[in-house]
Amino acid sequence: MWDNASMGMGKPIPPPLPDTDGYTVEFDAKSDTLYPHNWKSSTKFLTSILVCSGTYIVAWTSAVFSPASKIASEEFGNSSEAGNLATALYVLGFATGPLIWAPLSELRGRKWPVTIAMLLGGIFTIASAVAKDIQTLIICRFFAGVCGASQFTVVPGVLVDIYDNAHRGLIISLYSLCLFIGPSTAPFCGGFIVASSLGWRWTLYISAILSLANGCISLFFLRETYAPMILVAKAAAIRRRTHNWAIHAHHDRVEVEPKDLVKKYLTRPLQMLITEPIIFLVSLYMSFIYGLMYCLLGAYPYVFEEVYGMNPGVSDLPFLGLFVGEVLAIAFVISLNAPYVRKLEKNNNVPVPEWRLGPTLVGAPVFAIGIFWFGWTGFTPTIHWALPTSAGVFIGFGIVCVCLPCFNYIVDAYLPLAASAVAANTISRYSIAAAFPLFSRQMFEIMGVQWAGTLLGCLAAVMVPIPYMFMIYGPWLRKRSNLQA
């Protein structure tokens, strides 16, 4: 349609600019205060607080409804399995959302995808809270999850934008802590809300209030961190001041076809998931770990309510064991950051992906031990409740020590294609994890706590060799990757 387009009104097409680079704005120098790495510490701190708190809110919202699902489904006259769909579809939204937010963050920057998603997520969560039937509840929960996915997709990019290599590892670890402790702290909060005079709907109202508050604050105080978009704003300011409309940023010249976005965030990730052993096995392992994290939303209440006779709310307090384990794991990962930086400096700042797997070599067996421990101590009230609660420390420690280094590993292993690698991992991770809340409680009821725990522990034990295998054969596999070639 535009192949033979003219300037209109008989005007000829003007000649191209003699020197395009001369009209392209850049940062003044490495010390330019506009460049996010050079922002004041207070600005970086505020930015980090806003985006990391948003991540925690989304992760918290994913699990806080779990204690309310049974009561909500009874009120609507549906089975408990239908109520569990509200959690499952929220998590499934995490697998779908990156297809929207990842390309949007590259085209329009970080601020607006994060802010709009938090506001929309709050609106959909309010719609869930006022739902008159189960269909409205689970559909709105799904779309709230789609919006929440922006925190998992865009926020790592925000932190990479504002922190250099020396500080990035620490900040990403703290961000990961927000991501993992959300599902660990939400259940007992939700349990006490449901047991109080507030009722189950307030698990969603409180989630919506937190999401909307974060979105509103971000609307006014979150600065754009994506360097190309900062230069776009700089070019616009210079144009308004000089009336020289030829001045532009390099990002203004970027033209993206929809098929390019589909290839980068859908078809290529699926191809990598099928053809790349590293992506497939790491994603499979992480999917199982994430799935088990949401599986425990049904298993813990069953063990501590049915076996130990605890009241709702109190029966969710053992989730604090997971929280303690996750905090200890983050401290462990951070303690290994300095040796990693030293090795990186000796290697001329060229990362070797397998260096990331150190914590996983510890976390993988610890995780399997924790699952067996939980299954074989939580089946009878004659064993004190503190023992299965203590197993959560091992499980939480293993979850973080496996998932965080494995995520960094696939990013380093496929650095030129990191966006596609992360998309492949995210799609598989949350697609599989979404299924676990649908059968976890039934599995523990039918098989019994011992044998359900044994089954999950055996699956965890079978996967323990995966990080060890990549430590040995990872370089060999990467050299034979068609994508990296």
N, C-alpha and C positions, 0 to 999 in steps of 0.2 A: 504493500500500500504506500510506503514511503520511499520506494526506490527512486522515483522521479520527482520527489517533492522539491518545490522551489521556495524562495524566501517570501513570495507573495507580493502583490502590488507591483509586479514587474521588476522587482529589485534583483540584481544579479547576486549570486552566491559570492561572498567576500573571499579574498585569498586567505590561506591559513596563516596563523601567526608565524612571524619569522623565527622566533625562538620560544618554543613552548615552555622550556624549563625556566626561562626568565620570568614567566608569569605564574609559575607554580610556587606556592608558599611552602616553606619548610620551617623546622625549628631552628632557632638562631645558632645554638651550639648544644653540646652535651649538657651544659649547665642551664639551659633554658628553663625558666620556672614554669612554663606552660607544660613541659614534658612531665608526665605523671610520676616518673621515678624521682623527680626533683621537687615534688610537692612538699610542703611543710609536714612535719610528723603529725601535727594535730589534724590536718586534713586527711592524711592517710588513715589515721586512727578512727576518725569519724566514718570514713568510707568503709573500713573493715568492719566496724561495729554494725553498721546498717545492713550490709550484705550478709554477714555471718549470722546476725540475729534473724534475718529473713529465712536463711537456710534452716536454722533451728525451728522456727515457727512451722515451716512446711513439713519438716521431718516429724515434729511433734503432732501436727494435725493428722498425719497419716495413721497414727496409732491411737490417738486419744479417744476415738470413737469405738474402739474394739470392746471395751467393757460395756458399752451401751447397745451393742448390736442385738443382743438377745432380747432386751426389753423393748427396743424399737420395733423389732420384727413381730413380737407378740402384740404390741399396740396396733400394728397394721394388719394383724391376722395372717402373718406369713411364717414360714419356717425360719429357724436360726441360720440355716445356710443362706437364705436370701438376705438376712441381715449382714452376714459376713461379706456379701458382695460389695457393701459400701466401703469396706477396707480394701478388698481385692481390686476393685475398679479404680480407686484412688491411686493405688500403687501402679496399676496398669497405665494410668495417665502419665506417670513418670516416663514410661517407655515411648509414649506418643508425643509428648510435648517437645522433646529436642528437635523434632522435624520442623517445628515452627520457630522456636526461640534461637536455635543455633544459627541458621542463616540470617535471621533478623538482626542478631547481635553483630554480625559481620558487615551487614549493609547499613544499619542505622545506629550502631553503637551499643553500649552496654546499659546506659541509664534507663532508656525507655522500655526495653524488653523486661528488665527487672521490675521497674516501678509498675508498669501496666499489668504485668502478670500478678503481682501481689494484690493490687486493687481488684482485679477480676477474680482472683482466687477467693478473696474475702466475700465478694458478691455471690459467687456460686456456693460458698459455704453457708451464707445466710439462707440462700434458697434451699439448701439441704436441711437447715435447722427448722424451717417453717413448712417442710414437706407434709402433705396430707396422705401420701401413699408411698410405698416402698420404691416404686419406679422412679418417682421424682427424686427421692433421696439418693439412690445409687447413681442415677444419671448426672445429677449435679455434683456428686462426689467425684465422678470421673473427670468432669470438666475442671473441677478445682484441682485435681491432680495434674491435669495437662498444664494448667497455669503454674502450679508449684514446680514443675520440671524446669522452669527458667532458672531457679536457684541452683540446681545441680548442673545446668548447662552453661550459664552465663557467668555466675559468680567466680568460678576458677579463673576465667578470663579477666575479670576485674582485678583479682589479686595479682595475676601475672603482669597486668598493665602497670600497677603502681609499686611493685616491689622487685628489686634486683635479685640476682642469684644468691647473694649472701644471706638474704632474709626470707626468701620465698619459701624455702623448705619448712621453716618454723611456722609461717603464716598458713600455709596449706595444711599443715598438721592440725592447727587450731581450728581451721575451717572444717576439717574432717571430723574433729571432735563434736562440733555442732551437728554435723550430719548424722553421726552414729548415736549420740546420746538422746536425740529426739525420740526415737521409738523406745528407748529404755526408760525415760522419765515420764512419758505420756500415759502409760497404762494406769499407774497408781493415781495420777491426777484425775484421769477419767473415771476411775473406780470410785473415788471419793465424791466427785461431782454427781455421778449417777445415784450414789447412796444418800446424798443430801436432799434437801427440799427443792433444789434447783431442777433436778430431773435430767434425763438423757439429752434433751435438746441443747442444754447449756454447754455440753462438750463441744458442740459446733458453734454456738454463739461466741464463746470465749475464743475459739480458734479464729473466727471471722474478725472479732475485734482486734486481736493481735495482728492479723494480716493487714487489715485496713489501716491500722495505726502505723505499721511499718511502711506501707505504701505511701501514705500521706506525708510522712516525714521524709521519705526518699524523694518524693516529688519536689520538695523545696530545698533539701540539703544535700542530696546525692549529686556529685559532679560527674560529668562524662569522663571516663577513663580511657576510652579507646583512642589512641593517638591519631589515626586517620580522620576521625570525626572531630577531634579538637582542631586539626588543621583546616577542616571544612568550615568550622565556625570562625577561625582566624581569617580565612580568605573572605568570608562573607562580611566580616567587620571592616576589612581593608577596602572591599568594593564599595560599601556604603560610604566610607570616608572619602575615597578618591574618585568615585563614579567611573572607575576603570573596570568594566564588566568582563574583561579578559582574564583578570586575576582569579585563580582557582587553586584548589588542592588536588593532589593526585587522585584522591578518592572520588572527586567529582567526575573523573574520566572513566571510572569503573562502570562497565555495563555487564550485568549478569543475566544470563538467560535462565528461565525456569528449569530447563533440562540440566543445566550445570549444577543447580542446587539439588535437584533430585539425584543426580549422580553422586555428588559429594556426601549427602546425608542419608541416602537410602540404598541405592543400588550398589555403590562401592562398599559401604559397610556390610551389607549382606554377602557380597562376594568375599570380602575379607573374612567374615565369620565362617564361611564354608571352606575356603581354600587355604587359609593361614592357620597352621597348627597352634602357633602361639596365641593368636586371638581366640581361637576356638576353645582351647583347654583352659586358658586363664579366665575367659568369660564364663565357661561352664562352672569352674570352681567358685568364682565370685557370685554367680547366680545361685548356687547352692547355699553359700554363706548368707547372702541377703535373704533368700527364701526361708532359711532357718530362723533368721532374726524375726521375721514376721510370723513364722510358725509358732514361736514361743508366745505370741499374743493369745493363742488359744490354749497352749500347753500349760503355761504357768497358772492361769486361773483354775484349770481343771485340777492340777496337782494340789494347789494350796487351798482350794475351796472344797473339793470332793474328798481328797485324801486326808488333809489336815483340818478341815472344818472351819477354815477362817472365813470371816465376813467379807463381802465385796468391799473393795478399797484396800483393806488390810491384806487381802490375798494377792494384791498387785505390788505390794511393797518389796517382795523379793526381787523385783526387777532392778532394784538398787544395786544388787550384786553385779549385774551386767554393766551398770553405770560405773561402778568402781573399777571393774576390769578394763573398760574402755579408756578411762582416765589414765590408768597405769600403762596401758599400751601406748597411748600418745606420748607419755613421758619417756617410755622406752625408745620409741621411734625418734623423738627429738634428741635423745642422748647419742644416737648414732649419726646425727646430722654432721657434727664437726669432723669425725673421721671420713665421712663421705666427701665433704668439701676439700679436705686435704688430698684425698686420692684424685679428685677432680682437678685440682691445681697442678698436681704432678703429671697429669695426663693432658696438659695444655687446655683445660676446660672442655675436653671432649668426653661426654658421658658414656660410660659402658652400661647398658641397660641392666645387666645381671648384678651390678653393684646394689641395685635397689632391693634385691630379694632377701637381704640379710634378716630383717625382722620376720619375714614369712617362714624362714627355716625354723624359727622358734614357735611362731604362732600356729602353724599348721598342726603339729602334734598336740600342743596345749589345747587347741580347740576341740580336737577329737577326744582328748581325755575329759574335758568339761562335759561333753555330751554324754559319754558313758557314765560319768559321775552323777549327772542329773538323773539319768534313767534308773540307775541302780541304787539310789538313795531316796528317791521321791515316790516310791510305790507303796509305802506303808507308814502309818503314823507312829509306829514303834521306833522309827529312825527320826531323830530330832530334825525339825524343819530347817535348822541352820545349815545342815549338810547339803541339801539340794540348793539352798540359797547360795552357799559358798561356791557351788559348781558354776553359778552365773559369773563369778569373777573370772574363771578360766575361759568360759565361753565368750564373754565380752572382750577379754584380752586377745583371744584368737581371732575374733571377727575383725578387729582393727588391724592387727599385725598381719593378717592375710590380705585384706581388701585394699588398704592404703598403699603398701608397696607394690602390689600387683597392678594397681591402677597406674602408678608412676612407671612401672616396667613397660606396659604396653605403649605408653606415651613416648618413652625414650626409644623403644625398639622400632617405632614407626613414626619418627619425628616429622618427616615431611608430610606424612598423611595422618597426623595426630588427630585432626578433627574427625576423620572417617573412622579411625580406630576407636576413639572414645564413643562415637555414635554406635558402632557395632557392639561395644561392651555395654553401653547403657540400654540399648534395645533388648538385648538378650537377658541382662541382669534383672531388669524390672518386669519383663514379660514372664519370666519363670517365677520370680519372687511373688508376683500377684496371685499365683495359684495356691500358694501354701496356706494362707488363712482359711481357704475353703474346706480343707480336710484335716487340719492339724488337730483340732479338739476331738473329732470323730476317730482319728487314728489312735489317739491316746486312750479314748474310751473303749474301743473295740479290741485293740491289741494289748492294752494294758501299758502302764507307764514303763515297766521294765523293758518290754520287747519293742515298743515304739522307740524308746531311747536307744536301745541296742541297734535297731535298724538304722537310725540316723547316725549313730556313732560309727557303725561299719561303713556307711557311705563317706563320712568324714575321714575315716582311716584310709579308705581306698584312694582318696584324693591327696593324702599327705605327700606322696612322692612327687606330685606335680612341680612344686617350686624347686625341689632338689634336681629334678630332671632338667629344668630350664637352666639351672646354674651350670650344669655340665654340658648340655647339648644346645643351649640357647644360641651361642655364637654360630654354631654349625647350621642351625635352622634359619637364622637370619640371613646368612650368606646365600642360602638356597631359595630365598623368598623371591618370587617373580616381581612382586610389587616394589621391593627395595632395589632390585636390579635395575 
